[in-house]
Amino acid sequence: MATDYGQSYGFLDEAPRRRRLPAGLRAPFEGRTWREFGYVLLSLPISIVLFTYAVTMVAIGAGLLVTFLGIPVLAAGLAGCRGFGAMERVRARGLLRLEVADPEPLRMRGSGFLAWMGAVLKSGTSWRTLLYSVIHLPWAVFSFVVAVSFWAYGWALLTYPLWFWLFPMYGGQDGLQLYGDGTHRIYLDNPFEIGVTALVGLLFTLATPWIVRALTMVDRVMVHGLLGPSRLATRVVELESDRGVVVDTAASDLRRIERDLHDGAQARLVALAMDLGLAKEKLAEDPEAAARMVDEAHGEVKTALQELRDLARGIHPAVLTDRGLDAALSAVASRCTVPVQVEVDLVERPAPAIEGIAYFTVSELLQNISKHARATWAAVDVWRVENRLMLQVVDNGVGGASTAAGSGLAGLAERLDAVDGILVVDSPVGGPTRVTAELPWRGERALG
């Protein structure tokens, strides 16, 4: 983009040179620096209002707890703190570019004022926003003083040569006074001292954005930790989402099994029953024709049994239950269209649920290799790292695989995510493709 800009406007070298300017020199003029400085300036008056409101309402509510009025006052104070918390999230989003999700809403049991009051008092969000309102004031005072002092002194010292020239001409000043008493005065009034002063001001000016950035980093932690959703609430949302994925996956698998049975083995068995009925009718009048029909029915029985075996193997193969992942994955690899090297390094077997998901994951990946990869070889590695079961499938195909929405890998990633698993796809165009999956480890029994 820089080249196009230069060609369009005739500045071939200016844009790259501007991009190569060190971050330390760009920082005082960047929009981020001014936004963060504005955030620090606004924090002091806002935190004073927050602190005053929170302490006043809590003090009044605590003082009135001997009467019934204390609880409503305390609930109103907490509700106000929640409102201020929402305002602070908006301010952090606008000035600090900090995306903080809204905390969990109030969970009211019933309706009416009493239910609302109980929900406010029981909500952890209410008490976290109260804590934020109280502890933010001392930090806001500290950050305001530090930021304004560095900013003011930095620019004042940096521009000292200008106003040294201005004030002696119009104000009769001898320069910047460092010390003075009844008999002695020390001024910065010669070229060397003026140059050193401007150099110190330059250092202050260049350091101020990074100091402000460090100060606002603490604000980011406070806003994210106290005004965002709690870890427990976030985990509950994740589990609810994962439960929905598991339910949808199970329903999809049931529909697939029903479809395979209806369109495959069931239809074949119905045709087989009809053929045997016709053979029974022809048995007396045309034994040879009946024998041919029975022979054809025998072939249909074998085909139906094979389809049922394939269907059962896709659900949970017997070899997986009896002999574990090594044997089951070797059986899957033998049906792949390319040679597959399988290596399973496990001292003990994982839990059946995790073992089944690992088997399904490798089966799907090998099917993708057979159908789409155009590879000549593949490899499957399974091992354990602490409390994680690791799976890796590699092939030398054409690459280009991704977990974009609508692809088979996207559904596989959702299935793994439902059990706190991870799917990582590294598949540049032209290959090779490396798919790594992580599953939580839950052991069952030692391998014999």
C-alpha positions in Angstrom: 0.0 0.0 0.0 2.9 2.3 0.7 4.2 1.9 -2.8 0.8 2.7 -4.4 0.6 5.8 -2.2 4.0 7.0 -3.3 3.3 6.3 -7.0 0.0 8.1 -6.9 1.3 11.3 -5.2 5.0 11.3 -6.2 6.5 10.5 -2.8 8.2 7.2 -3.5 10.4 7.3 -0.4 8.5 9.4 2.0 5.9 6.9 3.1 8.4 4.1 3.8 10.6 6.5 5.7 7.6 7.6 7.8 6.9 3.9 8.5 10.5 3.3 9.6 10.3 6.1 12.2 11.0 4.4 15.6 8.0 3.9 17.9 9.6 6.0 20.6 9.6 9.0 18.3 6.1 8.4 17.0 4.5 7.8 20.4 4.1 11.5 21.5 2.0 12.2 18.4 0.0 9.0 18.1 -3.7 9.0 18.6 -3.4 6.2 21.1 -1.2 8.3 23.4 -3.7 11.2 23.4 -6.6 8.9 24.0 -4.9 7.3 27.0 -3.9 10.7 28.3 -7.4 11.9 28.0 -8.6 8.8 29.9 -6.2 9.6 32.7 -7.4 13.2 32.9 -11.1 12.1 33.0 -10.4 9.4 35.6 -9.8 11.9 38.4 -13.2 13.8 38.3 -15.1 10.6 37.5 -13.5 8.6 40.3 -14.2 11.4 42.8 -17.9 11.2 41.8 -17.8 7.4 42.0 -16.0 7.3 45.3 -18.3 9.9 46.9 -21.5 8.2 45.7 -20.4 4.7 46.7 -19.1 5.6 50.2 -22.1 7.8 50.9 -24.7 5.2 49.8 -23.0 2.4 51.6 -22.5 4.5 54.8 -26.2 5.5 54.8 -27.4 2.0 54.0 -25.2 0.5 56.7 -26.3 3.1 59.2 -30.0 2.4 58.4 -29.6 -1.4 58.6 -31.2 -1.3 62.1 -34.3 -0.3 60.2 -35.9 -1.7 57.1 -34.7 1.3 55.1 -31.1 0.3 55.1 -31.5 -2.6 52.7 -33.3 -0.6 50.0 -30.8 2.2 50.3 -27.9 -0.3 50.0 -29.5 -2.0 47.0 -30.0 1.4 45.3 -26.4 2.2 46.0 -25.2 -1.0 44.4 -27.6 -0.5 41.4 -26.1 3.0 40.9 -22.6 1.5 41.0 -23.6 -1.0 38.3 -24.7 2.0 36.2 -21.4 3.7 36.7 -19.7 0.4 35.8 -21.5 0.4 32.5 -20.3 3.9 31.9 -16.7 3.0 32.7 -16.9 0.1 30.2 -18.0 2.5 27.5 -15.2 4.9 28.4 -12.6 2.2 28.4 -13.9 0.9 25.0 -13.8 4.4 23.5 -10.5 5.7 24.8 -8.5 2.5 25.7 -9.9 0.4 22.9 -10.6 -2.3 25.6 -13.4 -4.7 24.7 -15.0 -5.8 27.9 -18.1 -8.0 27.7 -21.1 -7.0 29.8 -21.4 -8.9 33.1 -24.1 -11.4 33.7 -27.6 -9.8 34.1 -29.5 -9.9 37.4 -31.1 -13.2 38.1 -34.4 -12.4 39.6 -36.5 -15.1 41.3 -40.0 -13.7 40.8 -41.0 -10.2 40.0 -41.4 -7.0 42.0 -39.3 -4.7 44.0 -38.3 -7.2 46.6 -37.1 -9.7 44.0 -35.1 -7.0 42.3 -33.6 -5.9 45.6 -32.6 -9.4 46.4 -31.0 -10.0 43.0 -28.9 -6.8 43.3 -27.7 -7.7 46.7 -26.8 -11.3 45.7 -25.1 -10.3 42.5 -21.3 -10.5 42.5 -21.2 -7.9 39.8 -22.8 -5.3 42.1 -20.1 -5.8 44.8 -17.3 -5.8 42.3 -18.4 -2.5 40.9 -18.7 -1.1 44.4 -15.1 -2.3 45.0 -14.0 -0.6 41.8 -15.7 2.7 42.8 -13.8 2.7 46.1 -10.3 1.6 45.0 -10.1 3.5 41.8 -9.9 7.0 43.4 -6.4 6.6 44.9 -5.1 5.1 41.7 -6.8 7.9 39.6 -5.1 10.5 41.8 -1.7 8.9 41.5 -2.0 8.4 37.7 -3.3 11.9 37.2 -0.4 13.5 39.1 2.3 11.4 37.4 0.9 11.8 33.9 0.2 15.5 34.1 3.6 16.2 35.8 5.6 14.3 33.2 3.6 15.8 30.4 3.8 19.4 31.6 7.5 19.3 32.6 8.4 17.5 29.4 6.9 20.0 27.0 7.9 22.9 29.2 11.6 21.9 29.3 11.6 20.9 25.6 10.3 24.3 24.5 12.5 26.2 27.0 14.7 27.8 24.3 11.6 29.4 22.8 10.2 31.0 26.0 13.7 31.8 27.2 14.0 34.0 24.1 10.5 35.4 24.7 10.5 36.3 28.4 13.9 38.1 28.6 12.8 40.3 25.8 9.3 41.1 27.2 9.5 40.2 30.8 13.0 41.0 31.9 13.6 37.4 33.2 17.1 36.0 33.4 16.0 32.5 32.5 14.7 29.4 34.4 15.5 29.8 38.1 16.7 26.6 39.7 17.6 28.1 43.1 17.2 31.4 44.9 17.5 32.9 48.3 18.2 36.3 49.7 21.8 36.5 48.3 22.1 33.8 45.6 20.1 32.9 42.5 20.9 30.3 39.9 19.4 30.6 36.4 19.6 28.4 33.3 20.6 31.2 31.0 23.6 30.2 28.8 23.5 28.2 25.6 24.9 25.0 27.1 22.4 25.0 30.0 19.6 25.8 27.7 20.5 22.9 25.4 20.8 20.4 28.3 17.4 21.6 29.6 15.8 21.0 26.1 17.5 17.6 25.9 16.0 16.6 29.3 12.7 17.9 28.2 12.9 15.7 25.0 13.6 12.7 27.2 10.7 13.5 29.4 8.5 14.0 26.3 9.5 10.7 24.7 9.1 8.8 28.0 5.7 10.3 28.9 3.6 8.2 26.4 5.1 5.0 27.8 4.5 6.0 31.4 0.9 6.9 30.5 0.6 3.5 28.7 1.9 1.7 31.8 -0.6 3.6 34.0 -3.5 2.8 31.8 -2.5 -0.8 31.8 -3.4 -0.9 35.4 -6.8 0.6 34.5 -7.3 -2.0 31.9 -6.7 -4.7 34.5 -9.1 -3.1 36.9 -11.9 -2.6 34.3 -11.5 -6.1 32.9 -11.3 -7.8 36.3 -13.9 -5.9 38.3 -16.4 -4.6 35.7 -16.4 -7.5 33.2 -18.1 -10.9 33.7 -16.6 -13.1 36.3 -14.7 -16.2 35.4 -17.4 -18.4 36.8 -20.1 -16.6 34.7 -17.9 -16.8 31.6 -17.3 -20.5 32.2 -21.1 -21.1 32.6 -21.7 -19.4 29.3 -19.0 -21.6 27.6 -20.5 -24.7 29.1 -24.0 -23.8 28.0 -22.7 -23.2 24.5 -20.8 -26.5 24.6 -23.9 -28.3 25.8 -25.8 -26.9 22.8 -23.1 -28.1 20.5 -23.1 -31.6 22.0 -26.9 -31.8 21.8 -26.8 -30.7 18.1 -24.0 -33.1 17.3 -25.8 -36.0 19.0 -29.0 -35.2 17.1 -27.1 -34.9 13.8 -25.5 -38.3 14.4 -28.9 -39.9 15.2 -30.3 -38.5 12.0 -27.3 -39.8 10.0 -27.7 -43.2 11.5 -31.4 -43.2 10.8 -30.8 -42.1 7.2 -28.1 -44.8 6.7 -30.3 -47.5 8.1 -33.3 -46.4 6.1 -31.5 -45.9 2.8 -29.0 -48.7 3.1 -29.5 -51.8 5.2 -33.2 -51.4 5.8 -34.0 -51.0 2.1 -31.8 -53.9 1.3 -33.5 -56.1 3.9 -36.9 -55.2 2.6 -35.9 -56.2 -0.9 -34.4 -59.4 0.5 -37.6 -60.3 2.2 -39.5 -59.8 -1.1 -37.0 -61.9 -3.0 -37.3 -64.7 -0.5 -41.1 -64.6 -0.7 -40.9 -64.9 -4.5 -38.4 -67.8 -4.2 -40.8 -69.5 -1.8 -43.6 -69.3 -4.3 -41.4 -70.6 -7.1 -39.9 -73.4 -5.1 -42.6 -75.9 -6.1 -43.1 -75.0 -9.8 -39.5 -73.9 -10.7 -36.8 -75.1 -8.3 -33.9 -73.8 -10.4 -35.3 -70.3 -10.5 -36.0 -70.4 -6.8 -32.4 -71.6 -6.2 -31.0 -68.6 -8.2 -33.2 -66.2 -6.2 -32.0 -67.7 -2.9 -28.4 -67.4 -4.1 -29.0 -63.7 -5.0 -30.7 -63.2 -1.6 -27.6 -64.8 0.1 -25.4 -62.1 -1.6 -27.8 -59.4 -0.5 -27.5 -60.7 3.1 -23.8 -60.4 3.0 -24.0 -56.9 1.6 -26.5 -55.9 4.3 -24.3 -57.3 7.0 -21.3 -55.4 5.7 -23.3 -52.2 5.7 -24.4 -52.8 9.3 -20.7 -53.5 10.3 -19.6 -50.2 8.6 -22.4 -48.4 10.4 -21.5 -49.9 13.7 -17.8 -49.2 13.1 -18.6 -45.5 12.5 -20.5 -45.3 15.8 -18.0 -47.1 18.1 -16.0 -50.0 16.7 -15.6 -53.1 18.8 -11.8 -53.1 18.2 -11.7 -49.7 20.0 -13.4 -51.1 23.0 -11.4 -54.3 23.1 -7.9 -53.2 22.1 -7.8 -49.4 22.3 -6.7 -46.5 20.1 -3.6 -48.2 18.6 -5.5 -51.1 17.0 -8.6 -49.0 16.1 -6.6 -46.3 14.4 -4.5 -48.9 12.5 -7.8 -50.4 11.2 -8.9 -47.0 10.1 -5.6 -46.3 8.4 -5.8 -49.6 6.5 -9.0 -48.4 4.8 -7.4 -45.0 3.8 -6.6 -44.6 0.1 -3.0 -43.7 0.8 -0.4 -45.4 3.0 -0.7 -44.2 6.6 1.9 -44.6 9.3 0.3 -44.8 12.8 2.2 -44.3 16.0 0.4 -44.3 19.4 2.5 -43.6 22.4 0.2 -44.0 25.4 1.1 -45.7 28.7 -2.6 -46.0 29.7 -5.9 -45.7 28.0 -8.0 -42.5 28.2 -11.6 -42.5 29.3 -14.0 -44.1 26.9 -15.6 -40.8 25.9 -12.3 -39.1 25.1 -11.1 -42.3 23.4 -14.2 -42.3 21.2 -13.8 -38.6 20.3 -10.1 -39.2 19.4 -11.0 -42.1 17.2 -13.8 -40.1 15.5 -11.4 -37.2 14.9 -8.7 -39.2 13.3 -11.3 -41.1 11.2 -12.7 -37.8 9.8 -9.3 -36.5 9.1 -8.3 -39.6 7.2 -11.5 -39.5 5.2 -10.7 -36.0 4.2 -7.3 -37.1 3.1 -8.9 -39.9 1.0 -11.4 -37.6 -0.6 -9.7 -34.2 -1.0 -6.0 -34.2 -0.2 -4.6 -35.9 -3.3 -1.7 -37.1 -1.1 0.7 -40.0 -1.5 1.3 -40.7 2.2 0.0 -39.7 5.6 1.0 -40.1 9.2 -1.0 -40.3 12.5 0.7 -39.6 15.9 -1.0 -39.9 19.2 0.7 -39.0 22.5 0.1 -37.5 25.9 1.4 -34.2 27.3 0.6 -33.8 31.0 -3.2 -33.6 31.1 -3.8 -33.3 27.4 -4.2 -36.0 24.7 -2.5 -34.9 21.5 -3.4 -36.0 18.0 -1.6 -35.1 14.9 -2.4 -36.1 11.3 0.0 -35.0 8.5 -0.2 -35.6 4.8 1.7 -34.3 1.7 -1.4 -33.3 -0.3 -2.3 -30.1 -2.0 -3.2 -28.2 1.2 -5.7 -25.4 1.4 -7.7 -27.0 4.3 -9.3 -24.6 6.8 -11.8 -24.4 9.6 -13.9 -21.8 7.8 -17.6 -21.9 8.4 -19.4 -24.6 6.4 -16.4 -27.0 6.1 -16.1 -30.4 7.7 -13.2 -29.2 9.8 -15.4 -26.5 11.2 -17.8 -29.1 12.5 -14.9 -31.1 13.9 -13.5 -28.1 15.7 -16.9 -27.4 17.3 -17.1 -31.0 18.4 -13.7 -30.8 20.1 -14.5 -27.4 21.6 -17.5 -28.9 23.3 -15.2 -31.1 25.4 -12.6 -28.3 26.0 -10.6 -29.5 23.0 -8.7 -27.6 20.4 -8.2 -28.1 16.6 -5.3 -26.3 14.9 -5.0 -26.6 11.1 -1.8 -25.6 9.3 -2.4 -26.2 5.6 -0.7 -23.7 3.2 -1.7 -24.0 -0.4 0.5 -26.6 -2.0 0.8 -28.5 1.2 1.8 -30.2 3.4 -1.2 -30.2 5.8 -0.7 -30.7 9.5 -3.8 -30.9 11.7 -3.2 -31.0 15.5 -5.9 -31.7 18.0 -5.8 -31.5 21.8 -8.3 -33.2 24.1 -8.5 -33.2 27.9 -6.9 -36.3 29.4 -8.9 -38.4 31.7 -7.3 -41.8 32.3 -9.1 -45.1 32.8 -6.8 -48.0 33.2 -3.2 -49.1 32.4 -2.5 -50.7 29.1 -1.8 -54.5 29.3 
